[in-house]
Amino acid sequence: MAGLSALSELDEPIQLVAPDGAPTPESRYRRDLPPETLAWLYESMVVTRELDTEFVNLQRQGELALFASCRGQEAAQIGAAACLRKTDWLFPQYRELGAFLVRAIAPAQLGALWRGRWHGGLGFTDRCVAPVSIPIGTHGLHAVGAAMAAQRLGEDSVTVAFLGDGATSEGDAHEALNLAAVFGAPCVFFVQNNQWAISVPVERQHAGPTLAHRAIGYGMPGVRVDGNDVLACFAVMEQAAARAREGGGPTFIEAVTYRMGPHTTSDDPTRYRSDEEVEHWRARDPIARYRTYLEHTGVWTQRLEERVAHRSQRLRAELRDAVITEPDIDIGEVFDTVYHDITPDLARQRDELLAELAKEA
């Protein structure tokens, strides 16, 4: 499989669109997508960023409990998800807004999730998307299990585990990678290396040349891709999924990108990274880069920009209306929906909290 096995090629990420928007000489991967697909990728990236902004605004205004922004990672998420079949299963972390958008999960449903409602994750599995995973790295094992199940059922679906660079430092991720390789599971590990595991830089998380080099230790192909290049992410994932579908086993993809905002809305990134670093990556903005590329190829038009703006405004308004009109949470839900039958310890905690809240009423 071209471009996936030679470790000497892993130092520089695969790139189809240069930071200045010009096409690169890379010839191992296809970029000849139909104009309507090229335009849709741009639309999806812009809408993802607009919704991301609205989610952050809602959290700052006290309407959401928390939010994990994906600003700066739109190309990685849209590119990776857009080339897959609707029957391929996605196993996300909590930052995959772009992937959720590709799978047509309603922003209002995501709003309910971040608001802490018990029904926030309903409907995900209808779109072949596993529930959001807050524990770091645990869902990699779920993805491998689902891939092995597809093998035994004779299905040709592929599973994709969306991991962060920090997740690769977790034991569960190592177990998942090893298990997938040993059993040849049709699973792709898509690692968004956004440079920071909360406040720990990626260079303090591994001693190898790159995260992608770890693939050789598990006995699977590894590829390093420019995570700010949507076409490169699309092409690399498309190839890895095809390989898995044909019985070739798992692939480890490292998408080199950057988290422009805080880890979550509870984080202050100015405490651990410099303004100069942020500006360095801001100049490599994935949306601006791709728009320039579309201008060069004649795909971008003012009409496309207006269409994108209209859809963004509509979805932002729908999200805001859905979140603001949602009834206040019944605090009992936090305890009553953990298990089918509440445990005595949880019942005691619930009663204590309700008694305290009653005093403040």
C-alpha positions in Angstrom: 0.0 0.0 0.0 1.6 3.2 -1.2 2.9 5.6 1.4 2.0 3.5 4.5 4.9 1.2 5.2 8.2 3.0 4.7 9.3 4.5 8.1 11.8 6.8 6.3 8.7 8.6 4.8 7.1 9.2 8.2 9.2 12.2 9.2 7.4 14.7 6.9 3.6 14.5 7.0 1.8 13.7 3.7 0.6 16.9 2.2 -1.6 17.6 -0.9 -2.2 21.3 -0.3 0.7 23.4 0.9 0.2 26.1 3.6 0.0 28.8 1.0 -2.9 26.9 -0.7 -0.9 25.6 -3.7 -1.0 21.9 -4.7 2.0 19.9 -3.7 3.9 17.5 -6.0 2.7 14.5 -3.8 1.6 11.8 -6.3 0.9 8.8 -4.1 -2.5 9.9 -3.1 -5.5 11.0 -5.1 -6.9 14.5 -5.0 -9.1 14.4 -8.1 -12.4 14.7 -6.2 -15.5 16.0 -7.9 -16.0 19.8 -7.6 -19.2 19.3 -5.6 -17.2 17.1 -3.1 -14.5 19.7 -2.9 -17.1 22.4 -2.1 -18.8 20.2 0.4 -15.6 19.7 2.3 -15.1 23.4 2.6 -18.7 23.9 3.7 -18.4 21.3 6.3 -15.2 22.8 7.7 -16.7 26.3 7.9 -19.9 25.1 9.5 -18.0 23.1 12.0 -16.0 26.2 13.1 -19.2 28.3 13.3 -20.9 25.8 15.4 -17.8 25.4 17.6 -17.9 29.2 18.2 -21.6 29.0 19.1 -21.0 26.1 21.6 -18.2 28.1 23.3 -20.5 31.1 23.5 -23.3 29.1 25.0 -21.0 27.7 27.6 -19.6 31.1 28.5 -23.2 32.3 29.0 -23.9 29.5 31.5 -26.1 27.4 29.2 -23.7 24.4 28.9 -21.8 22.6 31.6 -18.6 22.3 29.5 -17.4 22.2 25.9 -14.2 20.9 24.2 -13.4 23.1 21.2 -12.1 21.6 18.0 -11.0 24.9 16.5 -8.0 24.3 14.2 -8.8 20.6 13.8 -11.6 20.9 11.3 -9.6 19.6 8.3 -8.5 16.4 10.2 -12.0 15.6 11.4 -13.9 16.4 8.2 -11.3 14.7 5.9 -11.2 11.6 8.0 -14.9 11.1 8.3 -16.0 12.3 4.9 -14.4 9.5 2.9 -16.0 6.7 4.9 -19.2 4.7 4.3 -22.2 5.5 6.4 -22.0 1.9 7.7 -18.5 2.4 9.0 -18.5 2.9 12.8 -16.9 5.9 14.4 -15.6 5.8 18.0 -15.1 9.4 19.0 -13.6 11.1 22.0 -15.3 14.3 23.0 -13.8 16.8 20.5 -15.0 15.4 17.2 -17.6 18.0 16.3 -16.6 17.8 12.6 -17.1 14.1 12.4 -20.5 14.4 14.1 -21.5 17.0 11.5 -20.5 14.7 8.7 -22.7 12.0 10.2 -25.7 14.4 10.4 -26.0 14.3 14.2 -28.1 17.3 15.1 -26.2 20.1 16.9 -29.2 20.3 19.3 -28.5 16.7 20.3 -24.9 17.7 21.0 -26.1 20.6 23.0 -28.1 18.3 25.2 -25.0 16.2 25.7 -22.9 19.1 26.8 -25.8 20.4 28.9 -25.6 17.2 30.9 -29.0 15.8 29.9 -29.5 12.0 30.1 -30.8 11.9 26.5 -27.8 13.8 25.0 -26.2 10.8 23.5 -29.4 9.2 22.0 -29.4 8.8 18.3 -25.7 8.5 17.9 -25.8 4.7 17.2 -28.4 5.3 14.5 -25.7 7.0 12.6 -23.0 4.3 13.3 -21.4 6.6 15.9 -20.5 5.3 19.3 -21.3 7.4 22.4 -18.9 10.2 23.3 -16.0 8.8 25.4 -14.8 11.1 28.2 -12.3 8.6 29.7 -9.1 9.0 27.7 -8.3 6.1 25.4 -10.8 3.6 26.6 -12.9 3.7 23.4 -10.0 2.3 21.3 -10.7 -1.1 22.8 -14.4 -0.7 22.0 -13.5 0.1 18.4 -11.3 -3.0 18.1 -14.1 -5.1 19.6 -16.6 -3.8 17.1 -14.1 -4.5 14.2 -13.5 -8.0 15.4 -17.3 -8.5 15.6 -17.6 -7.3 12.0 -15.0 -9.8 11.0 -16.9 -12.7 12.5 -20.2 -11.6 11.1 -18.7 -11.4 7.6 -19.4 -7.7 7.3 -17.1 -5.3 5.3 -17.5 -2.4 7.6 -14.5 -0.5 9.1 -14.2 1.0 12.5 -12.3 4.2 13.3 -11.0 5.2 16.7 -10.5 8.9 17.0 -7.7 9.4 19.5 -5.6 12.4 20.7 -1.9 12.4 21.2 -2.5 12.2 25.0 -4.5 9.0 24.5 -1.5 7.3 23.0 0.1 7.5 26.5 -2.7 5.5 28.0 -2.4 1.7 28.6 -5.8 1.1 27.0 -4.6 2.6 23.7 -1.6 0.3 23.7 -3.8 -2.7 24.4 -6.2 -1.7 21.6 -3.4 -1.3 19.0 -1.8 -4.6 19.9 -5.1 -6.5 19.9 -6.1 -5.0 16.5 -2.7 -6.0 15.0 -2.7 -9.5 16.4 -6.2 -10.3 15.1 -5.9 -8.2 11.9 -9.0 -6.2 12.8 -10.4 -3.8 10.2 -9.8 -0.8 12.5 -8.1 2.6 11.8 -6.6 4.5 14.6 -6.8 8.2 13.7 -4.6 10.1 16.1 -5.1 13.9 16.1 -1.8 15.1 17.4 -2.8 18.7 18.4 0.5 19.1 20.2 -0.9 19.3 23.8 -2.4 16.7 26.2 -4.1 19.4 28.2 -0.8 21.1 29.5 1.7 18.4 28.5 3.4 19.0 25.2 3.7 16.1 22.8 7.5 15.9 22.9 7.2 14.9 26.6 4.8 12.1 25.8 7.1 9.9 23.6 10.8 9.4 22.9 10.4 8.1 19.3 10.9 10.2 16.1 7.1 10.6 15.7 3.9 9.1 17.1 3.4 7.3 13.8 6.7 5.4 14.2 5.0 3.5 17.0 3.0 1.5 14.4 6.1 -0.6 13.5 6.2 -2.0 17.1 2.6 -3.2 16.8 3.1 -4.7 13.3 0.9 -2.4 11.4 1.4 0.3 8.8 1.8 3.9 10.1 1.4 7.1 8.2 1.9 10.7 9.2 -0.4 13.3 7.5 -0.7 17.0 7.7 -3.8 17.3 9.8 -4.5 20.9 8.5 -4.8 19.6 5.0 -8.3 18.3 4.4 -7.5 16.6 1.1 -4.5 14.8 2.6 -6.6 13.5 5.5 -9.3 12.4 3.1 -6.9 10.5 0.9 -4.9 8.8 3.7 -8.1 7.7 5.5 -9.6 6.5 2.3 -6.6 4.3 1.6 -6.4 3.0 5.1 -10.1 2.1 5.2 -9.8 0.3 1.8 -6.9 -1.7 3.1 -8.9 -2.7 6.3 -11.9 -3.6 4.2 -9.9 -5.8 2.0 -8.5 -7.8 5.0 -5.2 -6.0 5.3 -5.7 -5.2 9.0 -5.4 -1.9 11.0 -3.5 1.3 10.3 -2.1 3.9 12.6 -2.5 7.5 11.3 -1.0 10.5 13.0 -2.7 13.7 11.8 -0.4 16.6 12.8 -2.6 19.6 13.7 -3.1 22.1 16.5 -5.7 22.9 19.1 -6.2 26.6 18.7 -8.4 27.0 21.8 -8.2 25.7 25.4 -8.4 22.0 26.2 -11.9 22.6 27.4 -13.7 25.8 28.5 -12.4 25.1 32.0 -8.8 25.4 30.8 -6.5 28.4 30.5 -3.9 27.6 27.8 -2.0 30.9 28.4 -0.5 29.2 31.5 1.5 26.7 29.5 1.9 27.9 25.9 3.1 31.0 24.3 1.3 33.5 22.0 4.1 33.0 19.5 3.3 29.3 19.2 -0.4 30.0 18.7 0.3 32.6 16.0 2.7 30.2 14.3 -0.2 27.7 13.9 -2.8 30.4 13.2 -0.9 31.2 10.0 -1.5 27.5 9.0 -5.2 27.8 9.5 -6.8 24.8 7.7 -9.9 26.7 6.4 -8.0 29.6 5.0 -5.5 27.2 3.3 -8.2 25.2 1.7 -10.2 28.2 0.5 -7.1 29.5 -1.3 -6.7 26.1 -2.9 -10.3 26.2 -4.1 -9.8 29.7 -5.5 -6.9 28.4 -7.5 -8.9 25.5 -8.9 -12.0 27.6 -9.6 -14.3 25.8 -7.2 -14.7 28.6 -4.7 -17.3 31.2 -5.7 -19.1 34.0 -3.9 -22.3 31.9 -4.3 -20.6 29.0 -2.4 -19.5 31.4 0.4 -23.0 32.8 0.7 -24.5 29.3 0.9 -22.0 28.3 3.6 -22.8 31.5 5.6 -26.5 30.9 5.3 -26.3 27.3 6.6 -23.9 28.3 9.4 -26.3 31.0 10.6 -29.3 28.7 10.4 -27.6 25.9 12.4 -26.2 28.3 15.0 -29.7 29.8 15.5 -31.2 26.3 15.8 -28.6 25.2 18.3 -29.0 28.3 20.4 -32.8 28.0 20.4 -32.7 24.3 21.3 -30.3 24.9 24.2 -31.9 27.9 25.7 -35.5 26.5 25.5 -34.3 23.2 27.1 -35.9 22.8 30.6 -33.5 23.0 33.5 -32.0 19.7 34.4 -33.6 17.6 37.1 -30.6 17.0 39.4 -32.0 13.5 40.2 -31.1 12.5 36.6 -27.5 12.6 37.5 -28.0 9.7 40.0 -31.0 7.9 38.7 -29.7 7.2 35.2 -26.3 5.7 36.1 -27.6 2.2 36.7 -30.8 0.4 36.0 -31.4 0.1 39.7 -29.7 2.9 41.8 -27.2 1.7 44.3 -27.6 2.5 48.0 -24.5 4.6 48.0 -25.8 6.7 45.0 -29.2 7.0 46.6 -27.6 8.4 49.8 -25.6 10.9 47.8 -28.6 12.0 45.9 -30.7 12.5 49.0 -27.9 14.5 50.6 -27.6 16.8 47.6 -31.4 17.3 47.3 -31.5 18.2 51.0 -28.8 20.8 50.6 -30.5 22.3 47.5 -33.8 22.4 49.4 -32.1 24.6 52.1 -31.1 27.2 49.4 -34.6 27.3 47.8 
